[in-house]
Amino acid sequence: MHGSAGPPLRVPVGHDARRWSTFPGEKTLVVAARTVTSTVRVLEILPALLRGDARITVVFAHDPTSAFNDGVLDLLHDSGCRVMPWAQLGSITPDLIVSASENVEVPGAGLPSAGVPGLGVPNWGAPGEGCPVLVLPHGVGFQKLVPDSRSPRTRLSGVVPDALLEAGRAWLAISHPDQEEQLLTTHPKAAGHTLLVGDPVFDRLAASLPRAGSYRRALGVEDGRRLVVLSSTWGRTSLIGRDPELPARLLASLPYDEYRVAAIVHPNVWSGHGAWQIHTLQAAAEDSGLLLMPPVDAWQAALVAADAVVGDHGSVTLYGAALGKPVLLAAFGSDAVPGTAIARLGRSAPRLDPRGDLRGQIESAVRTHSPERYAEIAAGAFAEPGQALVRLRTALYRLMGLAEPDSALPPPLLTLPRPDPPAAAVTSWTVATEAAPEDGRWVVTVRRHPAAACEDSRTGPQETPGSFVHLACDEEERDRRLSESASVLVRDRPAPTAVGALRWIGETLDGFPGSRLAAVALDGGGFLVGLRDGRTVEATSTGAGVHVGLPAAVVYTCLRAGIAMDDIIVTLRVGGVREEDVALRFRTSRPRGPAY
């Protein structure tokens, strides 16, 4: 459902709502939903604050005026929220309006407030008085200059309209005292209307760090692999705005069996350009295994699971640094506000040379990083760690004039991520190998790079003296050009019998005359590798879960290096991730005929 929140609600609010309501609802809380970014933030926080309290009726008012309003209604309806059109807000009497979007045009914004004990304001709702408006941050403070929707100028992100400040109705939740000083420098009308609560998102991220291994497994990051997270804010100065090809180049540079790459793209990019445009631009990266995190949910778990963060001046990058992650800055915009925590990170974090050795820079950042490197910056961004939800609940109930529940808040842990869509299966690789004797045995080192990313970014490994590079494709590869150019063709789907495997090899080599060998996994374990000359190599690995492309790369390397393969054991070294023995021996020639 797009474009409209529908007709006015009759339940749980409306002129005759009492006739239709089930719950008593002493107080009415309205969530102002304007952008996906701000709406997600409220949806993440509010359930924990109001857990089990039937005294509060919650409705969501959809403000359709943002340039990034696409997706808000879908998000609200998918979450089961009751949504009323923005115009209805002027005809009801809420007790509190909550939003993480500072730019909402609240009806009657200029109406003065009265006050509430403990917050410096009395009760609301008397004739001629407006209810309070609690504004939650949707990022880390006031750290970015953004276009002003009311004028051609820019403004400080996070600042509410002057009418709300002048009426004394707005309360701005902040995560650190420094943010108040910075805010008052540019907007003195906010004096006395900030609430120091901390950052509930950072608290959730930090509390979830011990579960990083579970999140990694849920994302498909096997033991031994590193997860590199790309983080991009929105706008022309963002990482994805300046260099939309960086994800593909990064995937081409990082060995497939040693790394996974995830990208967290700001919801404003999804809303402003649409998922179709993003998936189209990142098609090669996604074909190469990029985990493109959905804008609503799993990004926080990906950040907790990350081994390194490549980012820009967005809040996610700062969250990563504050969690103790190695950070490389691939972009840093002039719209970052001087004197803020993100500006200090911009001066401290190393810059990524986007045209340099990407793998070398990431490995150096991980190797030399200390978890305490950005501790001072984090301390200047997040005060009262671990207390944000407690403080927010207290403020929320005082603003509504209700006694706060004495029940404990639920632990703020992240749920297991479910990427949607999941990472695509990679079906073609540019494979770099080396063979060298070591302790009386041949050692073959294999590093595979997604071919789609290598082709799209025109990068990838090159042959050097003592190394070999070949193209390998799975039978599921959709790009016929790649399959016809491949030296090695593989079938990861196990063949039920050796006879069927041999016939598949024969048909495959006949169908692709440019290939040198074809390899298939066997249902009972092991692999068969057929050579162009009609011989067949039986490969047996000591490791579990070995992809057929790895023993195929060993056989290819032995052919190129002139290593005899009759009854030998070769050590397969997959970069720095795993090492195991592969036994090779020749068996009878394969039969000819149609494949099963």
C-alpha positions as CSV (number, residue, x, y, z in Angstrom):
1,M,0.0,0.0,0.0
2,H,1.6,3.3,-1.1
3,G,0.8,7.0,-1.0
4,S,-2.0,7.1,1.5
5,A,-2.6,5.9,5.1
6,G,-6.3,5.4,4.2
7,P,-9.4,6.9,5.7
8,P,-9.5,8.3,9.3
9,L,-9.3,5.7,12.0
10,R,-12.4,5.0,14.2
11,V,-10.5,2.7,16.5
12,P,-8.4,3.0,18.7
13,V,-8.8,6.7,18.1
14,G,-11.6,8.7,16.6
15,H,-14.8,10.5,17.6
16,D,-16.5,7.3,18.6
17,A,-13.5,5.1,19.4
18,R,-14.8,4.1,22.9
19,R,-17.6,2.2,21.2
20,W,-15.2,-0.1,19.4
21,S,-12.1,-0.3,21.6
22,T,-11.2,-3.4,23.6
23,F,-8.4,-2.0,25.8
24,P,-9.1,1.0,28.2
25,G,-6.2,3.2,27.0
26,E,-5.9,5.9,29.6
27,K,-3.3,7.8,27.5
28,T,-2.8,8.1,23.7
29,L,0.7,8.1,22.2
30,V,1.0,9.0,18.6
31,V,4.2,8.0,16.7
32,A,4.9,10.4,13.8
33,A,6.2,8.3,10.9
34,R,7.9,10.3,8.2
35,T,10.8,8.3,6.8
36,V,11.9,4.6,6.9
37,T,15.0,5.5,8.9
38,S,13.1,7.4,11.7
39,T,10.2,4.9,11.8
40,V,12.5,1.9,12.2
41,R,14.2,3.6,15.1
42,V,10.9,4.0,17.0
43,L,9.8,0.5,16.1
44,E,13.0,-0.8,17.6
45,I,12.7,1.0,20.9
46,L,9.0,1.5,21.7
47,P,8.0,-2.2,22.3
48,A,10.5,-2.6,25.1
49,L,9.4,0.7,26.7
50,L,5.7,-0.1,26.7
51,R,5.9,-3.8,27.2
52,G,2.6,-5.2,28.7
53,D,1.1,-1.8,29.5
54,A,-2.6,-1.6,28.4
55,R,-2.9,1.9,29.8
56,I,-1.4,3.4,26.6
57,T,-3.0,3.3,23.2
58,V,-0.5,3.7,20.4
59,V,-1.3,4.8,16.9
60,F,1.0,5.8,14.0
61,A,0.4,8.9,12.0
62,H,1.9,8.9,8.5
63,D,3.5,12.2,7.4
64,P,3.9,11.8,3.6
65,T,5.9,15.0,3.1
66,S,9.5,13.6,3.1
67,A,11.5,13.0,-0.1
68,F,12.2,9.6,1.5
69,N,8.6,8.6,2.4
70,D,8.6,5.6,0.1
71,G,8.4,2.4,2.1
72,V,7.0,3.9,5.3
73,L,3.5,2.6,4.9
74,D,4.7,-0.8,3.9
75,L,6.9,-0.9,7.0
76,L,4.1,0.1,9.3
77,H,1.6,-2.3,7.8
78,D,4.1,-5.2,7.8
79,S,4.7,-4.4,11.5
80,G,1.0,-4.6,12.3
81,C,0.7,-0.9,13.3
82,R,-2.6,1.0,13.2
83,V,-2.0,3.9,10.8
84,M,-4.0,7.1,10.6
85,P,-3.6,9.8,8.0
86,W,-1.6,12.8,9.0
87,A,-4.7,15.1,8.7
88,Q,-6.4,13.2,11.5
89,L,-3.7,14.2,14.0
90,G,-5.3,17.7,14.2
91,S,-8.6,16.3,15.3
92,I,-7.5,14.1,18.2
93,T,-6.0,14.9,21.6
94,P,-2.9,12.8,22.1
95,D,-1.0,12.9,25.3
96,L,2.4,12.5,23.7
97,I,3.8,12.5,20.2
98,V,7.0,10.5,19.6
99,S,9.1,10.6,16.5
100,A,12.7,10.0,15.4
101,S,12.2,12.5,12.6
102,E,12.8,16.0,13.7
103,N,11.2,17.5,10.6
104,V,7.6,16.7,11.2
105,E,5.0,19.4,10.9
106,V,2.9,18.9,14.0
107,P,-0.6,20.4,13.8
108,G,-0.8,23.4,16.2
109,A,3.0,23.4,16.6
110,G,2.9,26.9,18.0
111,L,0.5,26.1,20.9
112,P,2.3,26.6,24.2
113,S,2.9,23.9,26.7
114,A,2.1,23.8,30.4
115,G,4.4,21.4,32.3
116,V,5.2,18.0,33.7
117,P,6.7,17.4,37.2
118,G,10.3,16.2,37.0
119,L,10.9,17.5,33.5
120,G,10.2,21.2,34.1
121,V,6.9,21.2,32.3
122,P,3.4,20.7,33.7
123,N,0.4,18.7,32.4
124,W,-0.7,18.9,28.8
125,G,-4.1,18.9,27.1
126,A,-5.8,22.0,28.6
127,P,-7.5,24.2,26.1
128,G,-5.0,26.2,24.1
129,E,-2.1,23.9,25.1
130,G,-0.3,21.4,22.9
131,C,1.0,17.9,23.9
132,P,4.7,17.3,24.3
133,V,6.7,16.0,21.4
134,L,9.6,13.6,22.2
135,V,12.2,13.5,19.4
136,L,14.5,10.5,19.4
137,P,17.7,10.6,17.4
138,H,17.7,8.3,14.3
139,G,21.5,8.4,14.1
140,V,24.3,9.5,16.4
141,G,23.4,13.0,17.4
142,F,23.7,16.2,15.3
143,Q,26.6,15.2,13.2
144,K,25.6,16.0,9.6
145,L,24.4,18.9,7.5
146,V,21.4,17.9,5.4
147,P,19.2,19.6,2.8
148,D,16.4,21.6,4.4
149,S,13.0,20.5,2.9
150,R,11.6,24.0,3.6
151,S,14.3,26.0,1.9
152,P,17.2,25.6,-0.6
153,R,19.7,25.8,2.3
154,T,21.2,23.0,4.5
155,R,20.4,22.6,8.1
156,L,21.8,20.6,11.1
157,S,20.3,17.1,11.2
158,G,18.2,16.4,14.3
159,V,16.9,19.9,15.0
160,V,13.1,20.4,15.3
161,P,11.2,23.3,13.8
162,D,11.4,26.6,15.6
163,A,7.7,26.7,16.3
164,L,8.0,23.6,18.6
165,L,11.0,25.0,20.3
166,E,9.4,28.4,20.9
167,A,6.3,26.8,22.3
168,G,8.4,24.7,24.6
169,R,6.8,21.5,23.5
170,A,9.7,19.6,22.0
171,W,12.1,17.4,24.0
172,L,15.2,16.3,22.2
173,A,16.8,13.0,23.4
174,I,20.6,13.2,23.2
175,S,23.3,10.6,23.9
176,H,26.0,12.8,25.3
177,P,26.3,16.3,27.0
178,D,28.6,17.5,24.2
179,Q,25.6,17.2,21.8
180,E,23.7,19.7,23.9
181,E,26.5,22.2,23.7
182,Q,26.8,21.8,20.0
183,L,23.1,22.1,19.5
184,L,22.8,25.3,21.6
185,T,25.6,26.9,19.6
186,T,23.5,26.8,16.5
187,H,19.9,26.7,18.0
188,P,19.8,28.4,21.4
189,K,16.0,28.0,21.5
190,A,16.6,24.4,22.4
191,A,18.0,25.5,25.8
192,G,16.3,23.5,28.6
193,H,14.6,21.1,26.2
194,T,17.2,18.3,25.9
195,L,17.1,15.0,27.7
196,L,20.3,13.1,28.3
197,V,19.4,9.4,27.8
198,G,22.3,7.8,26.0
199,D,22.0,5.8,22.8
200,P,19.7,2.7,22.8
201,V,21.1,1.4,19.6
202,F,24.6,1.5,20.8
203,D,23.6,-0.2,24.0
204,R,21.9,-2.9,22.0
205,L,25.0,-3.4,19.8
206,A,27.4,-3.5,22.8
207,A,25.2,-5.9,24.7
208,S,25.1,-8.2,21.7
209,L,28.9,-8.4,21.2
210,P,29.2,-11.7,23.1
211,R,26.8,-13.3,20.5
212,A,28.9,-12.2,17.5
213,G,29.7,-15.9,16.6
214,S,26.0,-16.7,16.4
215,Y,25.3,-13.8,14.1
216,R,28.3,-14.8,11.9
217,R,26.9,-18.3,11.5
218,A,23.4,-16.9,10.7
219,L,25.0,-14.8,8.0
220,G,26.8,-17.8,6.5
221,V,30.3,-16.7,7.6
222,E,32.1,-19.9,8.3
223,D,34.8,-20.3,10.9
224,G,38.1,-18.9,9.7
225,R,36.5,-16.4,7.3
226,R,36.6,-12.7,8.0
227,L,33.5,-10.5,7.5
228,V,34.1,-7.1,6.0
229,V,31.2,-4.7,6.4
230,L,30.8,-1.8,4.0
231,S,28.8,1.1,5.5
232,S,27.4,3.9,3.5
233,T,25.3,6.9,4.5
234,W,23.2,8.7,1.8
235,G,24.0,11.6,-0.5
236,R,26.7,12.4,-3.1
237,T,29.5,12.5,-0.5
238,S,28.7,9.0,0.8
239,L,30.7,5.9,0.1
240,I,28.1,4.4,-2.3
241,G,27.5,7.9,-3.8
242,R,31.1,8.5,-4.6
243,D,32.2,4.9,-5.5
244,P,29.3,2.6,-6.3
245,E,31.7,0.1,-7.8
246,L,33.7,-0.4,-4.6
247,P,31.7,-3.4,-3.4
248,A,32.5,-5.3,-6.6
249,R,36.2,-4.3,-6.5
250,L,36.5,-5.3,-2.9
251,L,34.9,-8.8,-3.7
252,A,37.3,-9.2,-6.6
253,S,40.3,-8.4,-4.3
254,L,39.4,-10.6,-1.3
255,P,39.8,-14.4,-1.6
256,Y,36.3,-16.0,-1.7
257,D,37.2,-18.8,0.8
258,E,38.7,-16.3,3.3
259,Y,36.3,-13.4,3.3
260,R,32.6,-12.5,3.2
261,V,31.5,-9.0,2.4
262,A,28.3,-7.3,3.6
263,A,27.0,-3.9,2.7
264,I,24.8,-1.6,4.9
265,V,23.3,1.1,2.8
266,H,21.3,4.0,4.4
267,P,17.5,3.6,4.2
268,N,17.3,7.0,2.4
269,V,19.1,5.4,-0.5
270,W,16.6,2.5,-0.6
271,S,13.7,4.9,-0.3
272,G,15.0,7.6,-2.6
273,H,16.2,5.3,-5.5
274,G,14.3,2.1,-4.9
275,A,15.5,-1.5,-4.4
276,W,15.4,-2.2,-8.1
277,Q,18.0,0.5,-8.8
278,I,20.3,-0.6,-6.0
279,H,20.2,-4.3,-7.0
280,T,20.8,-3.4,-10.6
281,L,23.9,-1.3,-9.7
282,Q,25.2,-4.0,-7.4
283,A,24.3,-7.0,-9.6
284,A,28.0,-8.1,-10.2
285,A,28.7,-7.7,-6.4
286,E,25.6,-9.7,-5.5
287,D,26.5,-12.4,-8.0
288,S,29.8,-12.5,-6.3
289,G,28.3,-13.2,-2.8
290,L,27.7,-9.7,-1.5
291,L,25.4,-9.7,1.5
292,L,23.3,-6.6,0.9
293,M,21.7,-6.1,4.2
294,P,18.0,-5.1,4.2
295,P,17.5,-1.5,5.4
296,V,15.1,-2.4,8.3
297,D,16.5,-5.3,10.3
298,A,19.7,-7.3,10.1
299,W,22.3,-4.5,9.7
300,Q,23.0,-4.3,13.4
301,A,23.8,-8.0,13.7
302,A,26.1,-7.7,10.7
303,L,28.0,-4.8,12.3
304,V,28.4,-6.8,15.6
305,A,29.7,-9.7,13.5
306,A,32.2,-7.7,11.5
307,D,35.9,-8.2,11.6
308,A,36.5,-4.8,9.8
309,V,34.3,-1.9,8.7
310,V,34.9,0.2,5.6
311,G,32.7,3.2,5.9
312,D,32.2,7.0,5.6
313,H,30.8,9.8,7.8
314,G,27.6,8.0,8.6
315,S,26.5,6.9,12.1
316,V,27.0,3.2,11.3
317,T,30.7,3.7,10.9
318,L,30.9,5.5,14.2
319,Y,29.0,2.7,15.9
320,G,31.5,0.2,14.4
321,A,34.5,2.2,15.8
322,A,32.8,2.5,19.2
323,L,32.4,-1.3,19.2
324,G,36.1,-1.7,18.8
325,K,36.1,-2.7,15.2
326,P,39.0,-1.8,12.8
327,V,37.7,1.0,10.6
328,L,38.9,2.3,7.2
329,L,37.3,5.4,5.6
330,A,36.5,5.0,1.9
331,A,34.8,8.4,1.8
332,F,34.3,11.3,4.2
333,G,31.9,14.1,3.3
334,S,32.2,17.8,3.9
335,D,28.7,17.7,5.3
336,A,30.1,16.1,8.5
337,V,29.8,18.7,11.2
338,P,33.2,19.9,12.7
339,G,33.7,19.3,16.4
340,T,31.5,16.2,16.5
341,A,32.5,12.6,17.3
342,I,32.2,11.6,13.7
343,A,34.5,14.5,12.7
344,R,37.1,13.2,15.3
345,L,36.8,9.8,13.8
346,G,37.5,11.3,10.4
347,R,40.8,12.7,11.7
348,S,41.8,9.4,13.4
349,A,40.8,6.5,11.2
350,P,43.0,5.5,8.3
351,R,41.8,6.2,4.8
352,L,41.2,3.4,2.3
353,D,42.9,4.0,-1.1
354,P,40.0,2.7,-3.3
355,R,42.4,2.1,-6.2
356,G,45.1,0.5,-4.2
357,D,45.7,-3.0,-2.8
358,L,42.3,-3.4,-1.0
359,R,43.1,-6.8,0.6
360,G,46.5,-5.6,1.8
361,Q,44.9,-2.5,3.4
362,I,42.2,-4.4,5.1
363,E,44.6,-7.1,6.4
364,S,47.0,-4.3,7.7
365,A,44.1,-2.6,9.4
366,V,43.0,-5.8,11.2
367,R,46.6,-6.8,12.1
368,T,47.5,-3.4,13.6
369,H,44.2,-2.6,15.2
370,S,43.7,-2.2,19.0
371,P,40.1,-2.5,20.3
372,E,40.8,0.6,22.4
373,R,41.9,2.7,19.5
374,Y,38.6,4.7,19.3
375,A,37.6,4.4,23.0
376,E,38.0,8.2,23.6
377,I,35.9,9.0,20.6
378,A,33.2,6.5,21.8
379,A,33.3,8.1,25.2
380,G,32.6,11.5,23.6
381,A,29.6,10.2,21.7
382,F,27.8,7.8,24.1
383,A,27.2,8.8,27.7
384,E,25.6,6.5,30.4
385,P,26.2,3.3,28.4
386,G,23.6,0.6,29.1
387,Q,21.1,3.0,30.6
388,A,19.3,4.4,27.5
389,L,16.2,2.3,27.7
390,V,15.8,2.9,31.4
391,R,16.2,6.7,31.0
392,L,13.9,6.8,28.0
393,R,11.1,4.9,29.7
394,T,11.3,7.3,32.7
395,A,11.1,10.3,30.4
396,L,8.3,8.8,28.3
397,Y,6.0,8.1,31.3
398,R,6.7,11.4,32.9
399,L,5.8,13.2,29.7
400,M,2.5,11.3,29.7
401,G,1.8,11.8,33.4
402,L,1.7,8.1,34.1
403,A,3.3,6.1,36.9
404,E,6.2,4.2,35.4
405,P,5.9,0.4,35.6
406,D,8.2,-1.3,38.1
407,S,8.8,-4.3,35.8
408,A,12.3,-4.8,34.5
409,L,13.1,-4.0,30.9
410,P,13.9,-6.9,28.6
411,P,17.6,-7.5,27.7
412,P,18.4,-5.4,24.6
413,L,19.9,-8.3,22.6
414,L,19.7,-8.5,18.8
415,T,17.8,-11.3,17.2
416,L,19.6,-13.6,14.6
417,P,19.8,-11.9,11.2
418,R,18.0,-13.3,8.2
419,P,19.3,-11.6,5.1
420,D,16.6,-11.0,2.5
421,P,17.5,-12.0,-0.1
422,P,20.3,-14.3,1.1
423,A,23.7,-14.1,-0.5
424,A,23.7,-15.5,-4.0
425,A,25.6,-18.8,-4.6
426,V,28.8,-17.9,-6.4
427,T,29.1,-20.1,-9.5
428,S,32.3,-18.8,-11.2
429,W,35.8,-18.0,-9.8
430,T,39.1,-16.6,-11.0
431,V,41.4,-19.0,-9.2
432,A,45.0,-18.2,-8.3
433,T,47.3,-21.1,-7.3
434,E,50.9,-21.8,-6.4
435,A,52.7,-25.1,-6.0
436,A,55.9,-25.5,-3.9
437,P,57.6,-28.4,-2.2
438,E,57.6,-28.3,1.5
439,D,58.9,-31.0,3.9
440,G,59.0,-33.6,1.1
441,R,55.5,-33.0,-0.1
442,W,53.9,-30.7,-2.7
443,V,51.8,-27.8,-1.2
444,V,49.2,-26.2,-3.4
445,T,47.9,-22.8,-2.2
446,V,44.6,-21.8,-3.7
447,R,42.8,-18.5,-3.6
448,R,39.5,-18.1,-5.4
449,H,38.0,-14.8,-6.4
450,P,34.4,-14.3,-7.7
451,A,34.7,-14.1,-11.4
452,A,31.6,-11.8,-11.8
453,A,33.3,-9.2,-9.6
454,C,36.6,-9.6,-11.4
455,E,35.0,-9.1,-14.8
456,D,32.9,-6.2,-13.7
457,S,35.6,-4.3,-11.9
458,R,38.4,-5.4,-14.4
459,T,40.5,-6.5,-11.5
460,G,41.5,-9.8,-10.1
461,P,44.6,-12.0,-9.7
462,Q,47.2,-12.1,-12.5
463,E,49.7,-14.8,-13.2
464,T,53.2,-14.2,-12.0
465,P,56.3,-16.5,-12.1
466,G,55.5,-19.5,-10.0
467,S,51.7,-18.9,-9.9
468,F,48.9,-20.0,-12.1
469,V,45.5,-18.4,-12.8
470,H,42.5,-20.1,-14.3
471,L,38.7,-19.6,-14.6
472,A,36.5,-22.2,-13.0
473,C,32.7,-22.4,-13.5
474,D,30.0,-24.4,-11.9
475,E,27.5,-26.1,-14.1
476,E,24.9,-23.7,-12.7
477,E,26.7,-20.6,-14.1
478,R,24.2,-18.6,-16.1
479,D,26.8,-16.6,-18.1
480,R,27.6,-18.8,-21.1
481,R,30.5,-16.6,-22.0
482,L,32.2,-17.5,-18.7
483,S,31.5,-21.2,-19.0
484,E,32.9,-21.3,-22.6
485,S,36.1,-19.5,-21.4
486,A,36.6,-21.7,-18.3
487,S,39.6,-24.0,-18.0
488,V,37.8,-25.9,-15.2
489,L,34.2,-26.9,-15.0
490,V,32.7,-28.3,-11.8
491,R,29.6,-29.8,-10.4
492,D,29.1,-29.2,-6.7
493,R,25.8,-31.1,-6.6
494,P,27.0,-34.7,-5.8
495,A,26.5,-37.4,-8.4
496,P,24.8,-40.4,-6.9
497,T,27.1,-42.9,-8.6
498,A,30.6,-42.9,-10.0
499,V,29.3,-44.1,-13.3
500,G,27.0,-41.1,-13.5
501,A,29.8,-38.8,-12.5
502,L,32.0,-40.1,-15.2
503,R,29.4,-39.7,-17.9
504,W,28.7,-36.2,-16.7
505,I,32.4,-35.4,-17.1
506,G,32.4,-36.8,-20.6
507,E,29.4,-34.9,-21.7
508,T,30.7,-31.7,-20.1
509,L,34.2,-31.9,-21.8
510,D,32.5,-32.6,-25.1
511,G,30.2,-29.6,-24.7
512,F,33.0,-27.2,-23.8
513,P,36.0,-28.0,-25.9
514,G,38.0,-25.1,-24.5
515,S,38.1,-26.6,-21.0
516,R,41.0,-28.6,-19.7
517,L,39.2,-30.6,-17.0
518,A,35.8,-31.3,-15.3
519,A,35.3,-32.2,-11.7
520,V,32.3,-33.6,-9.8
521,A,31.6,-34.4,-6.2
522,L,30.5,-37.9,-5.3
523,D,27.5,-38.7,-3.1
524,G,29.5,-40.9,-0.8
525,G,32.4,-38.5,-0.5
526,G,35.4,-37.8,-2.7
527,F,35.7,-36.3,-6.1
528,L,36.3,-37.4,-9.7
529,V,38.3,-35.1,-12.0
530,G,38.3,-35.9,-15.7
531,L,41.1,-34.6,-17.9
532,R,40.9,-33.6,-21.6
533,D,43.1,-36.6,-22.6
534,G,40.6,-39.1,-21.2
535,R,42.3,-39.9,-17.9
536,T,40.4,-39.6,-14.7
537,V,41.8,-38.5,-11.3
538,E,40.2,-39.7,-8.1
539,A,40.6,-37.1,-5.3
540,T,40.0,-37.7,-1.7
541,S,40.1,-35.0,1.0
542,T,40.7,-35.4,4.7
543,G,38.5,-32.3,5.4
544,A,34.7,-32.0,5.6
545,G,32.7,-29.6,3.5
546,V,35.3,-29.1,0.8
547,H,33.9,-27.5,-2.3
548,V,34.6,-29.4,-5.5
549,G,36.4,-26.4,-6.9
550,L,39.3,-26.8,-4.5
551,P,40.5,-30.3,-5.4
552,A,39.8,-29.4,-9.0
553,A,42.2,-26.5,-8.5
554,V,44.8,-28.8,-7.1
555,V,44.6,-31.1,-10.1
556,Y,44.8,-28.1,-12.5
557,T,47.9,-26.8,-10.7
558,C,49.6,-30.2,-10.8
559,L,48.9,-30.4,-14.6
560,R,50.4,-26.9,-15.1
561,A,53.4,-27.5,-12.8
562,G,54.1,-31.0,-14.3
563,I,53.5,-32.8,-11.0
564,A,52.8,-36.5,-11.3
565,M,49.5,-37.3,-9.8
566,D,49.6,-41.1,-9.5
567,D,49.2,-42.1,-5.9
568,I,50.4,-38.9,-4.2
569,I,49.2,-36.8,-1.3
570,V,49.2,-33.0,-1.8
571,T,48.7,-30.5,0.9
572,L,45.8,-28.1,0.0
573,R,46.3,-24.7,1.6
574,V,43.2,-22.5,1.2
575,G,44.8,-19.1,1.8
576,G,45.1,-18.6,5.5
577,V,41.8,-20.4,6.3
578,R,42.3,-24.1,6.1
579,E,44.9,-26.8,5.3
580,E,44.2,-30.4,4.6
581,D,45.5,-33.4,2.7
582,V,44.2,-34.4,-0.8
583,A,45.1,-37.8,-2.1
584,L,45.3,-38.2,-5.9
585,R,45.4,-41.3,-8.0
586,F,44.5,-42.2,-11.5
587,R,41.7,-44.6,-12.2
588,T,40.3,-46.2,-15.4
589,S,39.4,-44.0,-18.3
590,R,35.9,-42.6,-18.2
591,P,33.1,-44.1,-20.4
592,R,31.5,-42.1,-23.2
593,G,27.8,-41.7,-23.7
594,P,24.9,-39.5,-22.7
595,A,24.8,-38.2,-19.1
596,Y,22.3,-39.6,-16.7
